[in-house]
C-alpha cells in the first residue's frame, strides 16, 4: 500500500534536520562505486522486498559472490525515506518509477484520462523504501490455495517458517505466539496513530468483528491493530534492515543506477544480463552469472525484462521482432485488489491533520528523539471480513483500512489518486480538518489484467492494463463491502464522534443518481474506485505443465535454465492483504531454495567423483 498523504513540505523537514540535529548517517564513501566485474556466481536484479533479502541470504556463504543491481539510487539520499509518516512525499519523485495504466474502460472516470497511477520504488530497497510500511501476510487459505493449484511447497505450512524468519515482532501479546517470531531482521511494531483507533476497534466489535492478530494462524477475520515495519521510529525496509547491516561483506557488490534491459540467453540458458549504468549518460555493460540470474524487479518490471529478453507470448514478441526463447504467458494474469476511498467528518479533534504534522515542535521531537506523530504509520487499523458467508472457509475477501488523517487539500492535490481537474476542484470544496478515511478493498477480484510491451525499447514503459471492474461481479462485491462499512456509522462508537459520510458526488459524477441506492454506489464505484497498487501474478507460479505458469515451484523459468524469478510477480493469486510481507517471504524462501539447489549440485559432483574413484580403484585391484 502506498498511502498518499503528502502533508509535510520537503523544505520544512530538511531545514529542521539540518539546523536542529546532526545529519542522519550516510552510506560509507565508495560503497557503491566498485567497478563491475565480468563474472559473479549470482546476479540479482532488483533490491526490493524480495531481491534485497535474496542477496543478503546468499552472501551468508563467503564462498558465493553476488551482484545486486538496482535501477535507482541510495535510500539515504533523502531523509524522508526513513521517516514513517512522510511516505507520501516520495510519490512521483525520482525514487518512484511512476508507472501508469492505460485508460480504464469500465472504471476510473474521475481520474485524468481514466488512467491509474502505479507507484513503484526506484531506490535501494525498492518499494519497501517508499510504501506505507504495513506488514500483512494475507490469509493462511491464500497459500493453501496456491499449493492446491500446483505450487508444491507453498501451502501455509510451507511458507510460515519464512514469514517467521523475517519477523522481529515487538507487539506485546503477539511476539510469543507460535505463529510469530522475534528474531528476524524486520521489526514489526504497533505505533498507535491517534485516539481514533479505539473508536474503530469498538465499532468493529459492535458489528461482530473482534480484535485479532491478522498475521496469526487461527482466526482469519476481525479487526486488526496496525502492524508496520518500523524500528526505533524509522522505516525498516530491506535496504535498512537486511542490506545495510551486511554491506561490509566482500562477496556482496551493490551497483546503483543500474537499469537491467534484458537477460542474456543462449541455447535456453541464462548467461547474464545487459544493463545501463549511470544517470545522465548511462553506459551499457554485460555481466555474467556462473550459476544463476534471479529477477526480483517486481510485478511490473520483471515481466517487462522477460519480454525484452525473448520470454513471453510468441505472437507479441514476434510482432516486435524479438527472438523467442520461450513461449510463456508472461504478463497475462495481472491480479490486483480494487479500492474505494470513503471519507467521514467527525465532531472532534481526535484525528490528525496538517496543522499537527507541520508543527515545529512535532518535527523537532522526531528529529531529536524519534518520537511523536512522525514515527508512525498513517493507519489506525484494518478490518478483514468475509462478505460471502456461504463459504465454509473464513477466507477474507474484504479489507477496510482506517486512516486517521484528515481529508485535506494536500491529500487531494498531491495524493496518489490522479483526479482530473474537474473532480479535484469539487473535492477541494469538501475538505475538512476533522475527518478520517476508510479505504475499502475487495481482495479477490474476478477482473484480471495484462502487461505487454509497447515497443522493443527498454526505455519505453510497458502497457499496463489492470482491466479494473471489467467483470460486473467485482462491482457487486464492492457494493457489499461498502454496505458493511456503512454499518459502522450506526454504532455507538462512531455516533459518539459524529461520524458522517462526506459525499463526493456532483453533477456528471453520480450527483444525479438517488443517494445511497445500489445504483448510486455502483456509479461511485465506476467513477471513483481505483486499483490498490498490489499487483501480482504477472510471472505466475505453477506446475511445469500448467499453461498459465511462467515459473515452477522452485521459481525456475520454465524452459530456460539458470534463470529464476522471485518477487510478487510469481504469486499464484494476490494474497488477502498488502503484498510487501508476502514479497519478503518469497525472498526468504527463494534464497533457501537456491542454497539447497547449489548444495545438491555440489554434493552430486562429490558423489560422482567418489564413484569414479571407486571404479578406478577396483580396476587397479583387478590388475594386480
N, C-alpha and C positions, 0 to 999 in steps of 0.2 A: 504494500500500500504506500502510495506517495501522497501524504497529507499536505494539501496545498495551502498552508497558512503563511503567507509572506507578511508577517506582522511587525517585523523589525527592520529598520533600514540598515543596509550593509554598512554604511558610513558610521552610524552611531555605535555599532558593535566594535568595529575596528578601532575607532577613536578611543573607546574605553579600554580596549585590550592594550593599546599602545601607551596610554597615559596613566592607567590605574595600576597595572601589574606588568611584570616582565613578560616578554613574548613567550608563547607556548613553545614546547620543544619542537625542533625540526629534525628532519632526517639527516644522518651523518653526511658530510660533504662527499660527493663522489660515489655514494652507494648505488646509484642507478646509472653510472657513467662508464661502466666496464664495457669495452668493445665486444661485439658479438663474435663468438667463435663459430666454427663451421659445423661442429657436431656436439650434440648433447644426448644423454640417454633418453630423456623425455622432454617434449616440448608441450607446455600447457598454454592454451590460447584463452585469455580472459582471467582476470584476477578477482572475480566477484565472489558471490556467495558460495559457489562450488569450487571454482578454479583456484582461489587463494588457499583453500583447505587442502586440495589435492597436492599443490606444490609444497605446502608445509609438511604434509604427512610423508610424501615420497622422499623428501630430503632428510628425514629422520635416519635414513641409511646413508652414512657418509660415503659409501661406495657408488652412490647414484647421483648423477648430475642432472639438474632440471633447469630449463629456461622457461621463465614465466613472462609471457608477452601481454602487455596492457596498452590499449589504444590511447588512453588518457594519461594525465599526469598524476602527481602525488596527491593523496588526500590531505596532506598537511600544507598544501599551497594556500588553502583558505580555512581560516579558523572555524567558519560556520559548519564545516563538515563534522566537527566534533561536538557542537552544541545541539543537544537533542531537539529543542523546540524551534530551532531556526531551519529545520529541514526544508521547509517550503521556499526559502530564499535561494536554494540551489537549483530549483526547477528552471528550465530554459537557459541555464548558464552554460559555460564551456565545459562543465563537468557532466553534462547531460547530452545524450545522443540526439534528443529532440525528434524522435520519430513521430510520424503522424499517419493516420489511416486514410484510406480513400473515402470519399463521401459515402455515408451510410444511407442506403435506400429506404430502410424500414424504421429509422430512428435518427436521433441527433439533430432534429430540425432546429433546435435553439442554438446550435454551435456554428461557428464560422464554416461556411461551405459544407456543413454537416460532417466535418472531419474531426475525429477524436485525436487528442494529444497523448502520445505514449512516452513518458519519461523513462530513460534507462541510463544507468551510471556509466559515464566515460571517464573513469578515475580509478586509482588504485583502491581495490575493494569493490569495484563495480557498483551495482545498485545498493549493496549493503552500506555504502558510504553516503547515500543521498536519500534513502527511503524513510518511512515513518517508524522504523525500528520495532514494529510489532512482531512478537515471536509467537507463532502458532504452528502446530504440527498438522492440523487437519484431523479428521476422524480416523479411528482405527479401521473403520469399514472401508475407507478410501483405499488403503493399502491391501486389505484382503481382497478387494475387487480387482486391484492391479494383478495380484497373483492369480486370481480366478481367470483373468483374461490372458494369461500366458507369461506373465512376468515372474518367473520362478525365483523364489528367494526374496521377493519384495513385498510379501504379506506383512501384517503388523508385527508378528514375532521376528521377522527378518530385518525390519527397519528400526525397531525400538532400541536395540543396543547402540545404534549410530546416532539417534536423537539424544540418548543419554550421554554419549561421548562428547557431544557438542557442549552440553549444558554445565553452567555453574549457577545453579538456582539459589537465589538469596532470599526468596519469598518465604517468610515464616509459615509453617504448616504445609508447605509444598516440597521443600528440599529433601525431606525424609521419606517421601512417597516412594514405593518400589518402582514406580513408573518414571521417576525423575532422578536427577543426579546433581552433584555439587562439585565435581572435579574437572569439568571441561573448560575450554578457553573462552566461551561466550557467556558472559554474565547475563542472567535472566532476572530482572528486577521488577518490582511493582513500585512505581513512582506515582502516588496519588496526584492527579492534576488539580482538582478543585473539589469543593464540597458537593458538587452536583452528583458525584459518584454514588453517594449514599442514596440519593433520591432515585437514581436509575436502578440501583440494586433493589430497593424496596418496591418500585413499580413493577419490575420484572417478577418479583415474588408474588405480588398481588394477582398477576395474570397466570401464575402457575409455574414460573421458572426460577428454581432455587439457584443460589450461587454454587459454583463448582469449578474444578480445575479443567479448563478446556484442553489442556495438554496432558491430562491424566489418561488412565486407561479404562475407567469404569463408565460413569455417565458420559453421554455424548451430546446432551443438550442441556441448556441452562444459561445462567448469567455468569460471565467470566470477568473478573477484575483484570485490568491491563497487565500483560507481561511484555516487557520490552528489553531490547539489547542495549542496556545502559549500565556502565561501570564507573563508579566514582564520579557520577554526574556528567559523564561524557559518552558519546556514541561508542558502542562496542561492535565494530564492523570486522569483517575478515581481514581487512588491512591492519587495523589497530590491535586486534586480539589474537590473530593467527600469524600473519606475516611479520609484523614489525618486531615481535619478540625473537624472531628467528632469522632476521636479515643478516646476522653475523655468519651464518653458515656459508662456507666457501663453495659448497656444491649447489647453492641456490643463487641463480642470477635473475634479477628482475629488470626487464627492459621496458621503460615507459615510452609513451608516444610512439608505440609500435603497432601499427594497424595491419593485421593479417589480411591479405587479399585472397589467398587460396591455399589449399593443401596440395602439395606436390605428390602426384600419384604416378606410379609406373608399374605396369603388369599387375594391377589390382592390389598394389602395396603402397601405403602412405610412407613417403620417404622423408618428408619435411614440410616446411611452409615457405611461402613467399610473403614478404611484408614490406611496408613502407615505414621507415623510421625517421622521425623528426616532425616539426610542426610547420614551419614556413616553407621549406623546400625539402620535403621528405626524400630519402634515398632508398632505393629498392635493395633488399637483401634476400638471400636464400639461406636458410639454416636447416640442418638435417638431424633427424632423430635416429639413434641407433636402435631404439626399442619401439617407442610409440609416440604418436601425436594425439593429444587429448583436447578436444574442442569444448570449452566452457565459456563461450561468448554470450550465452543467454538465448532465450526463446526467439528473439528476433534476429540476432546476428549469427548464431550457429547455423541455422538453415541457410542464410544468405551465403555464408562461406562454403558450405557444402555444395550449394547450387553452382557457385562460381568455380568450384573445383571439378564439376562434372558428375556430381552425385545428386540425383533427383529425378523428377518425371522426365522421361526421354523426350517427349514431344516439346516440352518447354525448353529444354536445353538445346535441342536441335534447331529450334526456331531462332535461338540466339547464337548459333554457331559455336556452341560449347561442346567439345568432345565428351561423349558419355562414357563414364567409367562404371556406373551402377545405376540402374533404373529403379529408383526407390521413391516412395511418396513423401519426400521432404517438403515441409511446409503445408501439407494437405489437411491437417487435423488440428488447427489452432483452436484451443479451448480457453475459456475465459469466464470470469464472473461478470455479471451485469449489476449496475448500481444506480440508485436514485437518491439524490440529496433531499432530505426533508429538514426544514428549519423551524424552530419553535421559539417564540418570545416567552419571557418569564418576567415575573414582577419582583425579582430580587437581583442582587449583585453577586450571586454565588459563582457565576461563570467567570471566565477570563476574557479580557478584551485588550485592545491595543494600548490603552492607557496604562494598564497594569504591566504589560510586556515592556513597553518603552520607557518606563520609569527609570531614571538613572540609578536609583537605589537597587532596583531589581538586577540591573546589569552588573553593578559593582559587586553585589552579593554573589553573583555567579562567578565573576572573574576571580575574585579573591578567595571564595570558599567553595565554589562548585555547588552552591545551594540555591534554593528558590525555584521560581517557575521554569527557568530556562533549562534546568536539569531534567525536565520531564517530557514525556510524550504528550501529544495533544488529545489523547483518547482517555475517556473515563471508564470504559468497559465495553464488553461485547455480549450480545445475546445470540445464542445459537438455537435454532428451532427447527422442527420438522413440521411442515405445513401440509403434508400428505399422511395423515395418521394411520391410514390403512396399511402402511408399510410395517413389516414385522421388525425392522431394524430402527434403532434410534439414530439414524444417519441424518445429520442436519443438512437441510438444503436452503436455509435462510440464515443470514448473518446481519445483525444490526449493530453498527459501530457508533457509539455515543461519543461525540466530540464536544468538549466543554468550552469551545472557543466561539466567540460571538460572530454572528452573521454580519460582517462589516465590509466596508469599501475595499480594503486591501485584499481580502479573500476573493472578491468578485473580479477585481482588476488584475490581480497577479496570481490567482489560484490556478490549479491545473486544468480546470474546465474552460476551454476557449469559447466562451459565449460570443455570439455575434453582437454587433454594436447595438442593434435594436433591443435585444434581450438585456444586455448589460445596462443600458440606460434605464430600463424598467426596474431591474433588480436593485439598482443603486437607490431607488426611491423607497425601498422596503427594508433597508438595513437598520439594525438596532444594536446597541452595545450590550443589551440584556437579552441574551438568547443562547441557544446551543443548536447543534446539528445532529441529525441521525443519518448515517449512510446505510441505506437499506440495500442488501445484496441478495441476489439469488445465486446459489453456489454451484448448481449443476444445470447448465443451460442445454437446451436441445439445439441451439444455433451453433454451428461450427464454422470457423473461418479458414483463411488461407494466407500464406506468404509466398510471393512469387518475385522473380527478378524483373525489374523494369528494363534493364539493359545488361550487357555482359561486362559493364564497367564497375569495379568495386566502389568507386566514389559515388555512384548513383544509389539512392535509397531504394529499398525493396518496396514492392506493392503490398501493403498490409491491409487486409480486408477481414475484420472480425465477423462481419455479417450479423451485427447485433440485431436481435429481435426479428430475424428473418423467419423464425418459427413462432407462430402465434402462441404456442404453449408457454413460451417464456414470458409473454405479456400476462397471461393468466396467473402464472406463478408469482410474478412481481406484484400483481394486484393483491393476491393473498398475503404477500409479505407486508404490503402497505397496511392492509386491514389489521394484521397482527400488531403492527407498530401503533396504529391508532388506538388500540385497546388501552395503551398506557396513558392516553390523555385522560381517561376516566378513572384512573387510580387515585387513591387518596394522596399518594406521594407526589404525583405530578400536579394534581389540583392544588396542593399546598403551596406550590411555587408559581401557580398561574400559567402553566404551560399551554400555549395556544399556537396552532399551526400558522405559519406565515405563508399566505397564498402567493404563489409566484406566477399565476396565470394572468394573462391580459389578452385583449382582442388580437386574434391571429395565432395565439398560443394558448388555446383551451379556455379562454375567457368567455367564450360564447356557449360553452357546454355547462349544463347544470352542475353546480358544485357538489362534490362528494358522491356523485353517482359512479357506477362502474365505468361508464363511458368517459367521465371526466378524468378518472385516474388512468385509463388506458391512453387517453390523449396526452396526459402529462408524461407517461412512460415513453411514448413515441417521440415526444418533443425534448424532454429533459434528461432522461436516463442515459447513462454512458457505460462504456466498458471500464472495468475497475483496475486495469493495469496489473493483472495477474495472469499474463499469458503463459501457456504451457503447451506441450504435446506437439510441437512442430517438427520434432525428430523422434517420433513416438517409439516407445519400447514395446517389445512383444516377442513372441516365439519367432525363430528364424524363418518359419514357413508362413507366418502371418502376413498377408498382403498389405496390411496397414502399418507395419512396423518398419522403422529405419534402423534401429539398433536392437540387438538381442539382450537378454537379461544380464549379460556381462558388460553391456554398454558398447560392445563392438559394432561398428557399422557393418551391416550385412553385406557380404560380398567383397569387402575391402579389408585387407589385413593391416595390422599395426595402426589402426585408427579407431578411437572411441569418442563418444560424445557424453558429457557428464554435466548436466545443468537442468534447469526447469523444462527445457525442450523435450527431454526424454520421458517426462511424466506421462503415464498412460492416460490419465484424465486429471483435470485440475482438482487439487485437494479442497476440502471443506474449510477454507480459511486462507489467510495471507500466505504467500509462497516462499518467503525468504527462509523460514525454518526448514521446510522440506528440501529446498535447494541446498542448504548446508548439509542436511542429512545425506543427500546424494553425493556431495563432495567427500564426506567421510567414508561412505560405503564404497564409492568408486576407488578411493585410494587403497582400501583393503583388497578389493578385487584385483587391482593392478599388482599390488605387492604379492599376493598369493599366486598370481599367474607367473610372475617373474621367478618366484621361488620354485614353482613346479617345473618351469623350463630349466632352471639351474640344476635342480635335483635330477631331472631327466637326463641332462647332459652328464652328470656324475655317474648315474646308473649305467648309461651307455658306455662310458669309458671303462667302468668296472667290469661290465660284461665282456668287452673285447679283451681286457687284460686277463680275465679268467680263461677265455678261449686260447689266447697266446700261451698262457702257462700250461694248459692241457696239451697243446701241440708240442711244446717244448718237452714235457714229460714223456710223451709218446716217442719222441725222437731219441731219448736217452737209452 
